[in-house]
Amino acid sequence: MDSLFGRSRFFVWVLPIVFCMLSASIVFGQTFGPPLFGMQPFSANRGCPPPSCGDVKEPSLAGNFYVGWMEDRRETSVYLDGTGGTLLGARNAEHLYPERGLWLGVSGSFGLNERVSVLGSGWYLFPSDNTGSETYNEGGARRAWKNQRQWWFVDGFLAYSPQTTFSLLAGGRFDYYTTKFKDASEPAGVASSPDDTADVISQGWIPLVGGQYAYTGPGNNLVIRAVGFPLLLGNVKYNETFNGATHLEGRGNWSRGYFFELFSQYAFSAGPGFVGVFGRWNATQGKAQAEIDAQPAAGSQDWEVVLTRSSWTLGGTVGVSF
């Protein structure tokens, strides 16, 4: 677990450093930056730097559609720690499994004036189902699982642009994530049945702050942004059965953790809209104290539940702006 705490401290430090780097980039700006999730309108004056083009004060509207493939940086971990106690002979347990799939996303932005925009997006994952492992007591016992995942999120932001190419961002994200484990196999040192199942269900509320740098040239646009927060809120549920009889069930509230995301997009004008490519990398960790009940009548204990995942996504985007 020491590495988990180390990564948490790392991301708490990384966010302000990236924020300062983005702040320094405003001196290189040519035009007012685009909205957070999409590109600013490619107007008839595109490529004309201020002040010759004049200030754009009228409201603007833009929308994007995204398709991207996700791979994990390292396997997703669901770690349960008895913090000194045991249930059914286990001091701890950990699920490890790959995180892959196809993301579809939509975003929209509405520019209220030349400095303030309201932004929103929604993403849904079509996962590549796969197999993973679960170990108990640091590998003293284990079994394999097939898993099915569901992951989607929506977020919203208010963007304020004090300079031509830099925006300050503040908002939040609701992140729904669940993994269902089934078809247990290859047991070693654990009572197991092929009909056993396990589930982890996370509903995360993530506050977000950060910054965005945007450069617009003649018919093209580059966006780089960083957002995050050293805290994850919400709740988590965990269930697991052993040998078709004994059942573990617990629930807790996320109260610690971190979230950090880097996003970059390059697009060029195409008729009334634009096409481009994007890349995204993010890392999440949530920690909760959960009361785990063992049924029938095997007692209950407070265990720590830790969800850790990181992934990167590459894909394409198309959009329109008005």
C-alpha positions in Angstrom: 0.0 0.0 0.0 3.0 2.4 0.4 3.1 2.9 -3.4 -0.6 3.9 -3.4 0.1 6.6 -0.8 3.2 7.7 -2.7 1.2 8.1 -5.9 -1.5 10.1 -4.0 1.1 12.6 -2.8 2.6 12.7 -6.3 -0.6 13.9 -7.9 -1.3 16.4 -5.2 2.0 18.0 -6.2 1.7 17.5 -9.9 -1.6 19.5 -10.3 -0.3 22.9 -9.1 2.9 22.5 -11.0 1.1 21.9 -14.3 -1.3 24.7 -13.4 1.7 27.1 -13.1 3.1 25.9 -16.4 -0.2 26.5 -18.1 -0.4 30.0 -16.5 3.0 30.9 -17.9 1.9 30.0 -21.5 -0.5 32.9 -21.8 2.3 35.2 -23.1 2.4 33.1 -26.3 -1.3 33.5 -27.1 -2.6 34.7 -30.4 -6.4 34.6 -30.1 -9.0 33.9 -27.4 -9.0 30.2 -26.5 -11.8 27.7 -27.3 -14.1 26.1 -24.9 -12.9 23.4 -22.6 -14.3 20.4 -24.5 -14.3 21.6 -28.0 -13.0 24.2 -30.4 -13.9 27.8 -30.7 -15.8 28.7 -33.9 -13.7 28.9 -37.0 -15.0 32.3 -38.1 -14.5 34.2 -41.3 -11.7 36.1 -39.5 -9.8 32.9 -38.4 -6.1 33.5 -38.4 -6.5 37.2 -37.7 -4.9 37.9 -34.3 -6.3 40.6 -32.0 -6.6 43.5 -31.9 -7.1 43.7 -35.6 -10.1 41.3 -35.4 -11.7 43.1 -32.5 -13.2 41.5 -29.4 -15.8 38.7 -29.9 -18.7 39.6 -27.5 -21.6 37.7 -29.0 -22.6 34.3 -27.4 -21.1 31.2 -29.2 -22.1 27.6 -29.3 -19.9 24.5 -30.1 -20.4 20.7 -30.0 -18.1 17.7 -30.4 -18.4 14.0 -30.9 -15.6 11.7 -29.8 -14.5 8.1 -30.4 -11.4 6.7 -28.7 -9.8 3.4 -27.7 -8.7 3.1 -24.1 -5.8 1.1 -22.7 -4.6 0.9 -19.1 -1.3 2.1 -17.8 -1.4 -0.6 -15.2 -4.2 -3.0 -14.1 -7.1 -1.6 -12.1 -6.9 -2.6 -8.5 -9.7 -3.1 -6.0 -8.0 -3.6 -2.6 -9.7 -4.5 0.6 -7.6 -4.3 3.8 -8.7 -5.7 7.2 -6.3 -3.2 8.9 -5.3 -5.9 11.4 -8.5 -7.9 11.6 -9.7 -11.0 9.7 -12.9 -12.2 8.1 -13.2 -15.8 7.0 -9.5 -16.2 7.5 -8.6 -13.3 5.2 -6.6 -10.2 6.3 -6.8 -8.6 2.9 -7.9 -9.2 -0.7 -7.1 -7.6 -4.1 -8.7 -7.8 -7.5 -6.5 -7.0 -10.5 -7.8 -6.8 -14.1 -7.1 -4.9 -17.4 -9.0 -1.7 -18.2 -9.7 -1.6 -22.0 -12.6 -0.5 -24.2 -14.1 2.0 -26.7 -15.2 5.4 -25.4 -17.9 7.4 -27.1 -18.3 11.0 -25.9 -20.2 14.2 -26.6 -19.5 17.7 -25.4 -21.0 21.1 -25.7 -20.0 24.6 -24.7 -21.8 27.9 -24.6 -19.8 31.1 -24.5 -21.6 33.7 -22.5 -19.1 36.5 -23.5 -15.5 36.9 -24.4 -14.3 35.7 -21.0 -16.9 33.3 -19.6 -18.1 29.9 -20.9 -20.4 27.1 -19.6 -19.2 23.7 -20.5 -20.5 20.1 -20.3 -19.7 16.6 -21.6 -20.8 13.0 -21.2 -18.8 9.8 -22.0 -19.8 6.1 -22.1 -17.5 3.1 -22.2 -18.1 0.0 -24.3 -15.7 -2.3 -22.4 -13.6 -5.1 -23.7 -14.5 -7.8 -21.2 -11.7 -9.9 -19.9 -10.4 -12.0 -17.1 -8.6 -11.0 -13.9 -7.3 -12.4 -10.7 -8.1 -12.1 -7.0 -5.5 -12.8 -4.3 -6.0 -13.1 -0.5 -3.4 -12.6 2.2 -0.8 -11.2 -0.2 -1.1 -14.1 -2.6 -1.5 -16.9 0.0 -4.7 -17.9 -1.7 -6.2 -16.9 -5.1 -8.7 -17.5 -7.8 -9.5 -16.2 -11.3 -12.6 -14.3 -12.5 -14.2 -13.2 -15.7 -15.5 -9.7 -15.4 -18.0 -7.3 -16.9 -17.7 -3.6 -16.5 -19.8 -0.5 -16.9 -18.3 3.0 -16.8 -19.7 6.4 -17.7 -19.3 9.9 -16.5 -20.8 13.4 -17.0 -19.1 16.7 -16.0 -19.7 20.4 -16.1 -17.4 23.4 -15.8 -17.4 27.2 -15.7 -14.4 28.6 -17.6 -13.0 32.1 -17.1 -10.4 33.4 -19.5 -8.4 36.3 -18.0 -6.0 36.3 -21.0 -6.3 35.4 -24.7 -5.2 31.8 -24.6 -5.6 30.7 -21.0 -8.7 29.7 -19.1 -9.3 28.9 -15.4 -11.6 26.0 -14.9 -13.8 25.0 -11.9 -16.5 22.3 -11.9 -17.2 18.7 -11.1 -17.7 15.2 -12.4 -20.1 12.4 -11.6 -18.3 9.1 -12.3 -20.3 5.8 -12.3 -18.1 2.6 -12.3 -19.0 -1.0 -11.7 -17.3 -4.3 -12.2 -19.1 -7.7 -11.9 -17.0 -10.7 -11.4 -18.3 -14.2 -12.4 -17.3 -17.7 -13.4 -14.7 -18.2 -10.7 -12.0 -20.6 -11.6 -8.5 -21.9 -10.7 -9.0 -21.6 -7.0 -6.0 -22.2 -4.7 -6.4 -22.1 -1.0 -9.9 -20.7 -1.0 -13.4 -22.3 -0.9 -14.8 -21.5 -4.4 -17.6 -22.5 -6.7 -18.0 -21.6 -10.4 -21.3 -20.0 -9.4 -19.6 -17.5 -7.1 -19.8 -13.8 -7.9 -18.4 -10.5 -6.7 -19.3 -6.9 -7.4 -17.8 -3.5 -6.8 -20.0 -0.4 -7.5 -18.6 3.1 -7.2 -20.5 6.4 -7.5 -17.9 9.1 -7.4 -18.4 12.9 -7.1 -15.2 14.5 -8.1 -14.6 18.3 -7.6 -12.3 19.6 -10.4 -10.1 22.7 -10.8 -7.5 23.4 -13.4 -6.4 25.3 -16.4 -6.4 25.2 -20.2 -4.1 26.5 -22.9 -5.5 27.0 -26.4 -3.9 28.2 -29.6 -5.8 29.0 -32.7 -4.0 29.4 -36.1 -5.3 29.8 -39.7 -7.8 26.9 -39.8 -6.4 24.9 -37.0 -6.6 24.7 -33.2 -4.6 23.1 -30.4 -6.0 22.6 -26.8 -4.1 21.3 -23.8 -5.7 21.2 -20.4 -5.1 19.8 -16.9 -7.8 19.3 -14.2 -7.9 17.4 -11.0 -8.4 17.4 -7.2 -6.8 15.6 -4.2 -10.2 14.2 -3.1 -12.8 11.7 -4.2 -16.4 11.8 -2.7 -19.3 9.5 -3.1 -19.9 5.9 -2.1 -18.8 2.3 -2.9 -20.4 -1.1 -2.4 -18.7 -4.5 -2.4 -20.2 -8.0 -2.5 -18.6 -11.5 -2.8 -19.7 -15.1 -2.3 -17.6 -18.1 -1.4 -18.5 -21.6 -2.4 -22.1 -20.6 -3.0 -22.8 -20.2 0.7 -20.9 -17.5 2.6 -21.5 -14.0 1.5 -19.6 -10.8 2.1 -21.3 -7.4 1.8 -20.2 -3.9 2.6 -20.7 -0.3 1.9 -18.7 2.9 2.6 -18.2 6.5 1.6 -15.3 7.8 -0.4 -13.5 10.3 1.8 -9.9 10.3 0.5 -8.0 9.9 -2.8 -7.2 11.9 -5.9 -8.1 12.5 -9.5 -5.9 13.9 -12.2 -6.5 14.2 -16.0 -4.5 15.5 -18.9 -6.2 16.1 -22.2 -4.9 17.4 -25.6 -6.8 17.9 -28.9 -5.7 19.1 -32.3 -8.3 19.9 -35.0 -8.5 21.7 -38.3 -11.5 23.3 -40.1 -13.5 21.2 -42.6 -16.5 22.9 -44.2 -18.9 24.2 -41.5 -17.1 22.2 -38.7 -13.8 20.6 -37.9 -12.1 17.2 -37.5 -9.2 16.2 -35.4 -7.5 13.9 -33.0 -7.4 13.8 -29.2 -5.5 12.1 -26.4 -6.4 11.7 -22.7 -4.6 10.3 -19.7 -6.1 10.1 -16.2 -5.6 8.5 -12.8 -8.1 8.0 -10.0 -7.8 6.6 -6.5 -10.6 6.5 -3.9 -10.4 5.3 -0.3 -13.3 4.4 2.0 -13.9 2.7 5.3 -16.6 0.1 4.8 -18.3 -2.1 7.3 -18.0 -5.6 5.8 -20.7 -8.1 7.0 -20.1 -11.9 6.6 -23.3 -13.9 6.3 -24.5 -16.2 7.7 -23.5 -15.1 11.2 -19.8 -14.8 10.7 -19.5 -11.3 12.1 -18.6 -7.9 10.7 -15.5 -5.6 10.6 -14.5 -2.2 9.3 -12.2 -2.7 6.3 -10.6 -0.1 4.0 -11.6 -0.3 0.3 -9.2 1.3 -2.2 -10.0 1.6 -5.9 -7.0 2.6 -8.1 -7.1 2.9 -11.9 -5.2 4.8 -14.6 -5.7 4.7 -18.4 -5.0 6.5 -21.6 -7.3 7.0 -24.6 -6.5 8.0 -28.2 -9.1 8.8 -30.8 -10.8 11.2 -33.2 -13.3 14.0 -33.0 -15.7 15.8 -35.3 -17.6 18.9 -34.4 -19.5 22.0 -35.4 -19.5 25.6 -34.0 -21.9 28.5 -34.4 
